[in-house]
Amino acid sequence: MFMHNKRLMYTVRVSEPNPALATLMLEQFGGPQGELAAAMRYFTQALAEEDPGRKDMLLDIATEELSHLEVIGSIVSMLNRGIKGRLAEATEEEADLYMSLNEGGESHTTSILYGGAPALVNSAGVPWTAAYVDSIGDPGCDLRSNIAAEARAKIVYERLINVTDDPGIKDALGFLMTREVAHQKSFEKALYSMQPNFPPGKLPGMPEYSDKYYNMSQGEGDTRGPWNEGPQWETVDDRDDQGAVDGGDGGASVELKGKAASTVRAMGERLASDPASNPITGADLGAGPGAGTTTPV
């Protein structure tokens, strides 16, 4: 059960309307790193969580993310307050209104379509989708994904802070950004409270491959570091040792029996290429002067 407190979690003070800035702020309202995506990610994880501690944490943070959605939505609404009134009451001449609608970004679209309300779209106008919720139902995976999601959200808030000089907006965004850091800490503590927690899931990795690093991108720029060398790693540089690492022939095969096998053979014979054939094609006839030919005529 949810109950709403009419006070925002953090006070919103906007100095003046700015529809273009409002459009940028939509990134954290209906975007992939935004507050709705976070709330739905943690809420659905909580419903399926068996551990009472993690369940409580996820419900707490999911509910807080909804309060953050309210804060960022209020910022969008305040930034659009002026254009909303001008559109509704037609207080300006056509040219002036048109110019104000096209101040930047997709502000004209969000103003016309949504009347200045915070729409569930990102800053480019792409509608919110449940595909942003990337939970997979394993706490080792989901907590790591949550940590990454909070990190990405923090970076988006940093970028939004950098595009405005409005002190009230900077203050509110700074609060929201800081809460992303706090959530990262909670998720990391929850992850490391599970022992063992790596690798995620129940099955262990195959030991003959779990400590190998395959140096498959070779040339200038090859670099060694703790990610590919040291007592934990066996680095494989030889290209001959990077194929068919299981000791097989490196091919792909399937066993077909009876009619299925004969049908596939017949199809292969019917569609076989003739390497001795060299017909004149449209590419030869239509290449034109200077384009060269592929087949001598």
DRENDO-1510 file (C-alpha; in Angstrom, 1 decimal, always signed):
<recs>
REC; n; res; u; v; w
REC; 1; MET; +0.0; +0.0; +0.0 .
REC; 2; PHE; +1.2; +3.5; -0.9 .
REC; 3; MET; +0.3; +6.7; +0.8 .
REC; 4; HIS; +1.3; +10.1; -0.6 .
REC; 5; ASN; +2.8; +12.9; +1.4 .
REC; 6; LYS; +2.0; +16.2; -0.4 .
REC; 7; ARG; +5.4; +17.7; +0.6 .
REC; 8; LEU; +8.1; +17.0; -1.9 .
REC; 9; MET; +11.1; +15.1; -0.6 .
REC; 10; TYR; +13.2; +18.2; -1.5 .
REC; 11; THR; +12.1; +21.7; -2.1 .
REC; 12; VAL; +12.0; +22.8; -5.7 .
REC; 13; ARG; +12.9; +26.5; -6.4 .
REC; 14; VAL; +13.1; +27.5; -10.1 .
REC; 15; SER; +14.2; +31.0; -10.9 .
REC; 16; GLU; +12.4; +31.4; -14.2 .
REC; 17; PRO; +10.7; +29.3; -16.9 .
REC; 18; ASN; +12.9; +27.6; -19.5 .
REC; 19; PRO; +11.2; +25.1; -21.8 .
REC; 20; ALA; +14.4; +24.0; -23.5 .
REC; 21; LEU; +15.9; +23.1; -20.1 .
REC; 22; ALA; +12.7; +21.4; -19.2 .
REC; 23; THR; +13.2; +19.1; -22.1 .
REC; 24; LEU; +16.7; +18.2; -21.0 .
REC; 25; MET; +15.3; +17.4; -17.5 .
REC; 26; LEU; +13.0; +14.8; -19.0 .
REC; 27; GLU; +16.0; +12.5; -19.4 .
REC; 28; GLN; +15.6; +11.8; -15.6 .
REC; 29; PHE; +11.9; +11.6; -15.8 .
REC; 30; GLY; +11.2; +9.2; -18.7 .
REC; 31; GLY; +14.7; +8.2; -19.8 .
REC; 32; PRO; +16.6; +4.9; -19.4 .
REC; 33; GLN; +18.6; +6.2; -16.4 .
REC; 34; GLY; +15.6; +8.1; -15.0 .
REC; 35; GLU; +13.7; +7.9; -11.8 .
REC; 36; LEU; +10.7; +5.9; -13.1 .
REC; 37; ALA; +12.9; +3.2; -14.5 .
REC; 38; ALA; +14.8; +3.0; -11.2 .
REC; 39; ALA; +11.5; +2.8; -9.2 .
REC; 40; MET; +10.1; +0.0; -11.4 .
REC; 41; ARG; +13.4; -1.9; -11.4 .
REC; 42; TYR; +13.7; -2.0; -7.6 .
REC; 43; PHE; +10.0; -2.5; -7.0 .
REC; 44; THR; +9.7; -5.5; -9.2 .
REC; 45; GLN; +12.9; -6.9; -7.8 .
REC; 46; ALA; +11.5; -6.5; -4.3 .
REC; 47; LEU; +8.3; -8.4; -5.1 .
REC; 48; ALA; +10.3; -11.5; -6.0 .
REC; 49; GLU; +13.0; -11.2; -3.4 .
REC; 50; GLU; +13.1; -14.0; -0.8 .
REC; 51; ASP; +15.6; -12.4; +1.6 .
REC; 52; PRO; +13.7; -10.2; +4.0 .
REC; 53; GLY; +16.5; -7.7; +4.4 .
REC; 54; ARG; +17.0; -7.1; +0.7 .
REC; 55; LYS; +13.3; -7.0; +0.1 .
REC; 56; ASP; +12.9; -4.2; +2.7 .
REC; 57; MET; +15.8; -2.3; +1.2 .
REC; 58; LEU; +14.5; -2.6; -2.3 .
REC; 59; LEU; +11.0; -1.4; -1.3 .
REC; 60; ASP; +12.5; +1.5; +0.6 .
REC; 61; ILE; +14.6; +2.6; -2.4 .
REC; 62; ALA; +11.9; +2.0; -5.0 .
REC; 63; THR; +9.6; +4.2; -3.0 .
REC; 64; GLU; +12.2; +6.9; -2.6 .
REC; 65; GLU; +12.8; +6.8; -6.4 .
REC; 66; LEU; +9.1; +7.6; -6.9 .
REC; 67; SER; +9.6; +10.6; -4.7 .
REC; 68; HIS; +12.6; +11.6; -6.9 .
REC; 69; LEU; +10.3; +11.3; -9.9 .
REC; 70; GLU; +8.0; +13.8; -8.2 .
REC; 71; VAL; +10.9; +16.2; -7.6 .
REC; 72; ILE; +12.2; +16.1; -11.2 .
REC; 73; GLY; +8.7; +16.2; -12.6 .
REC; 74; SER; +8.0; +19.3; -10.5 .
REC; 75; ILE; +11.1; +20.9; -11.9 .
REC; 76; VAL; +9.9; +20.2; -15.5 .
REC; 77; SER; +6.5; +21.6; -14.7 .
REC; 78; MET; +7.9; +24.8; -13.2 .
REC; 79; LEU; +10.3; +25.3; -16.1 .
REC; 80; ASN; +7.3; +24.9; -18.5 .
REC; 81; ARG; +4.9; +27.1; -16.5 .
REC; 82; GLY; +5.3; +30.2; -18.7 .
REC; 83; ILE; +4.9; +28.5; -22.0 .
REC; 84; LYS; +1.9; +26.5; -20.7 .
REC; 85; GLY; +0.0; +29.7; -20.0 .
REC; 86; ARG; +1.0; +31.4; -23.2 .
REC; 87; LEU; -0.2; +28.4; -25.3 .
REC; 88; ALA; -3.5; +28.0; -23.4 .
REC; 89; GLU; -4.4; +31.7; -23.5 .
REC; 90; ALA; -2.8; +32.7; -26.8 .
REC; 91; THR; -1.4; +35.8; -25.2 .
REC; 92; GLU; +1.3; +36.4; -27.9 .
REC; 93; GLU; +1.4; +37.1; -31.6 .
REC; 94; GLU; +2.1; +34.0; -33.8 .
REC; 95; ALA; +5.7; +34.9; -34.5 .
REC; 96; ASP; +6.6; +35.5; -30.9 .
REC; 97; LEU; +4.9; +32.4; -29.7 .
REC; 98; TYR; +6.6; +30.3; -32.5 .
REC; 99; MET; +10.0; +31.7; -31.5 .
REC; 100; SER; +9.5; +30.9; -27.8 .
REC; 101; LEU; +8.4; +27.4; -28.7 .
REC; 102; ASN; +11.6; +26.8; -30.6 .
REC; 103; GLU; +14.1; +27.9; -28.0 .
REC; 104; GLY; +16.0; +24.7; -28.2 .
REC; 105; GLY; +15.9; +20.9; -28.2 .
REC; 106; GLU; +12.5; +19.3; -28.4 .
REC; 107; SER; +10.8; +21.9; -26.3 .
REC; 108; HIS; +8.3; +22.8; -29.1 .
REC; 109; THR; +7.2; +19.2; -29.3 .
REC; 110; THR; +6.8; +18.7; -25.6 .
REC; 111; SER; +4.9; +22.0; -25.3 .
REC; 112; ILE; +2.4; +21.2; -28.0 .
REC; 113; LEU; +1.9; +17.5; -27.3 .
REC; 114; TYR; +1.9; +17.6; -23.5 .
REC; 115; GLY; +1.0; +21.2; -22.7 .
REC; 116; GLY; +4.1; +21.7; -20.6 .
REC; 117; ALA; +3.4; +18.7; -18.3 .
REC; 118; PRO; +6.3; +16.3; -17.5 .
REC; 119; ALA; +5.9; +13.6; -20.2 .
REC; 120; LEU; +7.1; +10.0; -19.8 .
REC; 121; VAL; +9.7; +10.5; -22.6 .
REC; 122; ASN; +13.4; +11.1; -22.6 .
REC; 123; SER; +15.0; +14.3; -23.7 .
REC; 124; ALA; +14.8; +13.3; -27.3 .
REC; 125; GLY; +11.1; +12.5; -27.1 .
REC; 126; VAL; +11.4; +8.7; -27.0 .
REC; 127; PRO; +8.6; +7.2; -24.9 .
REC; 128; TRP; +9.4; +5.4; -21.7 .
REC; 129; THR; +9.5; +1.6; -22.0 .
REC; 130; ALA; +9.6; -1.3; -19.6 .
REC; 131; ALA; +12.6; -2.5; -21.6 .
REC; 132; TYR; +14.6; -0.1; -19.4 .
REC; 133; VAL; +14.0; -2.5; -16.5 .
REC; 134; ASP; +16.8; -5.0; -16.9 .
REC; 135; SER; +16.2; -7.2; -13.9 .
REC; 136; ILE; +16.9; -10.9; -14.3 .
REC; 137; GLY; +15.8; -12.3; -11.0 .
REC; 138; ASP; +19.2; -13.3; -9.5 .
REC; 139; PRO; +20.3; -11.0; -6.6 .
REC; 140; GLY; +24.0; -11.3; -7.6 .
REC; 141; CYS; +23.2; -10.0; -11.1 .
REC; 142; ASP; +20.5; -7.5; -10.1 .
REC; 143; LEU; +22.5; -5.8; -7.4 .
REC; 144; ARG; +25.4; -5.3; -9.7 .
REC; 145; SER; +23.1; -4.0; -12.4 .
REC; 146; ASN; +21.5; -1.6; -9.8 .
REC; 147; ILE; +24.9; -0.3; -8.8 .
REC; 148; ALA; +25.7; +0.4; -12.4 .
REC; 149; ALA; +22.3; +2.0; -12.9 .
REC; 150; GLU; +22.8; +4.4; -10.0 .
REC; 151; ALA; +26.2; +5.3; -11.3 .
REC; 152; ARG; +24.8; +6.1; -14.8 .
REC; 153; ALA; +22.0; +8.2; -13.2 .
REC; 154; LYS; +24.6; +10.1; -11.2 .
REC; 155; ILE; +26.5; +11.0; -14.3 .
REC; 156; VAL; +23.3; +12.2; -16.0 .
REC; 157; TYR; +22.6; +14.4; -13.0 .
REC; 158; GLU; +26.1; +15.8; -13.2 .
REC; 159; ARG; +25.6; +16.7; -16.9 .
REC; 160; LEU; +22.2; +18.4; -16.1 .
REC; 161; ILE; +23.8; +20.4; -13.3 .
REC; 162; ASN; +26.4; +21.6; -15.8 .
REC; 163; VAL; +23.9; +22.9; -18.3 .
REC; 164; THR; +22.0; +25.3; -15.9 .
REC; 165; ASP; +22.9; +28.4; -14.0 .
REC; 166; ASP; +19.7; +28.3; -12.0 .
REC; 167; PRO; +20.8; +28.0; -8.3 .
REC; 168; GLY; +17.6; +26.4; -7.2 .
REC; 169; ILE; +17.7; +23.7; -9.9 .
REC; 170; LYS; +21.3; +23.0; -9.2 .
REC; 171; ASP; +20.5; +22.6; -5.5 .
REC; 172; ALA; +17.7; +20.1; -6.2 .
REC; 173; LEU; +19.7; +18.2; -8.8 .
REC; 174; GLY; +22.6; +18.0; -6.4 .
REC; 175; PHE; +20.4; +16.4; -3.8 .
REC; 176; LEU; +19.1; +13.8; -6.4 .
REC; 177; MET; +22.6; +13.1; -7.5 .
REC; 178; THR; +23.8; +12.5; -4.0 .
REC; 179; ARG; +21.0; +10.1; -3.3 .
REC; 180; GLU; +22.2; +8.0; -6.3 .
REC; 181; VAL; +25.5; +7.7; -4.4 .
REC; 182; ALA; +23.8; +6.6; -1.2 .
REC; 183; HIS; +21.9; +4.0; -3.1 .
REC; 184; GLN; +25.1; +2.7; -4.7 .
REC; 185; LYS; +26.4; +2.2; -1.2 .
REC; 186; SER; +23.3; +0.3; +0.0 .
REC; 187; PHE; +23.4; -2.0; -3.0 .
REC; 188; GLU; +27.1; -2.7; -2.6 .
REC; 189; LYS; +26.7; -3.5; +1.1 .
REC; 190; ALA; +23.8; -5.8; +0.2 .
REC; 191; LEU; +25.8; -7.5; -2.5 .
REC; 192; TYR; +28.8; -8.1; -0.3 .
REC; 193; SER; +26.6; -9.3; +2.6 .
REC; 194; MET; +26.0; -12.4; +0.4 .
REC; 195; GLN; +29.0; -14.8; +0.6 .
REC; 196; PRO; +29.9; -16.1; -1.9 .
REC; 197; ASN; +28.6; -13.6; -4.4 .
REC; 198; PHE; +30.9; -14.2; -7.4 .
REC; 199; PRO; +30.3; -15.4; -9.9 .
REC; 200; PRO; +26.5; -14.7; -9.9 .
REC; 201; GLY; +24.3; -17.8; -9.9 .
REC; 202; LYS; +24.9; -21.3; -8.5 .
REC; 203; LEU; +27.1; -22.9; -11.1 .
REC; 204; PRO; +30.9; -22.3; -11.0 .
REC; 205; GLY; +32.9; -21.4; -14.1 .
REC; 206; MET; +34.9; -24.0; -16.0 .
REC; 207; PRO; +38.3; -23.8; -14.2 .
REC; 208; GLU; +40.3; -24.4; -17.3 .
REC; 209; TYR; +39.0; -21.1; -18.8 .
REC; 210; SER; +38.1; -18.9; -15.9 .
REC; 211; ASP; +41.6; -17.5; -15.4 .
REC; 212; LYS; +42.6; -17.1; -19.0 .
REC; 213; TYR; +42.8; -13.7; -20.8 .
REC; 214; TYR; +42.7; -14.0; -24.6 .
REC; 215; ASN; +44.6; -11.1; -26.2 .
REC; 216; MET; +42.5; -11.0; -29.3 .
REC; 217; SER; +43.0; -7.4; -30.3 .
REC; 218; GLN; +46.7; -7.2; -31.0 .
REC; 219; GLY; +48.9; -4.4; -32.3 .
REC; 220; GLU; +49.8; -0.9; -31.2 .
REC; 221; GLY; +48.1; -0.1; -28.0 .
REC; 222; ASP; +48.4; -3.5; -26.4 .
REC; 223; THR; +48.5; -2.9; -22.7 .
REC; 224; ARG; +49.0; -5.0; -19.6 .
REC; 225; GLY; +47.3; -4.3; -16.3 .
REC; 226; PRO; +45.6; -6.1; -13.4 .
REC; 227; TRP; +42.7; -7.1; -15.8 .
REC; 228; ASN; +45.0; -9.3; -17.9 .
REC; 229; GLU; +48.2; -10.2; -16.0 .
REC; 230; GLY; +49.4; -11.2; -12.6 .
REC; 231; PRO; +49.1; -14.4; -10.6 .
REC; 232; GLN; +45.4; -14.6; -11.3 .
REC; 233; TRP; +45.7; -14.6; -15.1 .
REC; 234; GLU; +47.2; -16.6; -17.8 .
REC; 235; THR; +47.4; -14.4; -20.9 .
REC; 236; VAL; +47.1; -16.1; -24.3 .
REC; 237; ASP; +48.8; -14.1; -27.0 .
REC; 238; ASP; +49.4; -16.8; -29.6 .
REC; 239; ARG; +46.7; -16.7; -32.3 .
REC; 240; ASP; +47.0; -20.4; -32.8 .
REC; 241; ASP; +46.0; -21.0; -29.2 .
REC; 242; GLN; +42.9; -18.7; -29.4 .
REC; 243; GLY; +40.9; -21.0; -31.7 .
REC; 244; ALA; +39.3; -24.3; -30.9 .
REC; 245; VAL; +40.5; -23.9; -27.3 .
REC; 246; ASP; +38.5; -27.0; -26.3 .
REC; 247; GLY; +40.9; -29.2; -28.4 .
REC; 248; GLY; +38.4; -29.9; -31.1 .
REC; 249; ASP; +38.5; -28.8; -34.8 .
REC; 250; GLY; +36.7; -25.5; -34.2 .
REC; 251; GLY; +33.9; -26.4; -36.5 .
REC; 252; ALA; +30.1; -26.6; -36.1 .
REC; 253; SER; +28.2; -29.8; -36.7 .
REC; 254; VAL; +24.8; -31.4; -36.0 .
REC; 255; GLU; +23.7; -35.0; -36.4 .
REC; 256; LEU; +20.9; -35.4; -38.9 .
REC; 257; LYS; +19.2; -38.7; -39.5 .
REC; 258; GLY; +17.1; -40.2; -42.2 .
REC; 259; LYS; +15.1; -37.9; -44.4 .
REC; 260; ALA; +16.4; -34.8; -42.7 .
REC; 261; ALA; +19.9; -35.6; -43.7 .
REC; 262; SER; +19.0; -36.4; -47.3 .
REC; 263; THR; +16.9; -33.2; -47.6 .
REC; 264; VAL; +19.8; -31.0; -46.5 .
REC; 265; ARG; +22.2; -32.7; -48.9 .
REC; 266; ALA; +19.8; -32.2; -51.8 .
REC; 267; MET; +19.4; -28.5; -50.9 .
REC; 268; GLY; +23.1; -28.1; -50.7 .
REC; 269; GLU; +23.6; -29.7; -54.2 .
REC; 270; ARG; +20.8; -27.5; -55.7 .
REC; 271; LEU; +22.3; -24.3; -54.3 .
REC; 272; ALA; +25.9; -25.1; -54.8 .
REC; 273; SER; +28.2; -22.5; -56.5 .
REC; 274; ASP; +30.2; -23.3; -59.6 .
REC; 275; PRO; +33.7; -21.9; -59.0 .
REC; 276; ALA; +34.5; -22.3; -62.7 .
REC; 277; SER; +31.6; -20.1; -63.7 .
REC; 278; ASN; +32.3; -16.4; -64.6 .
REC; 279; PRO; +29.1; -15.0; -66.1 .
REC; 280; ILE; +28.6; -11.4; -67.3 .
REC; 281; THR; +26.4; -9.7; -64.7 .
REC; 282; GLY; +24.6; -6.4; -64.3 .
REC; 283; ALA; +27.6; -5.1; -62.4 .
REC; 284; ASP; +29.7; -5.6; -65.6 .
REC; 285; LEU; +27.2; -4.0; -67.9 .
REC; 286; GLY; +26.2; -1.1; -65.7 .
REC; 287; ALA; +29.6; -0.2; -64.1 .
REC; 288; GLY; +30.1; +2.8; -66.5 .
REC; 289; PRO; +33.3; +4.5; -67.7 .
REC; 290; GLY; +36.0; +4.6; -65.1 .
REC; 291; ALA; +34.3; +2.3; -62.7 .
REC; 292; GLY; +36.1; -0.7; -63.9 .
REC; 293; THR; +34.7; -4.1; -64.8 .
REC; 294; THR; +34.6; -7.4; -62.9 .
REC; 295; THR; +34.5; -9.7; -65.8 .
REC; 296; PRO; +36.4; -9.4; -69.1 .
REC; 297; VAL; +34.0; -8.9; -72.0 .
</recs>
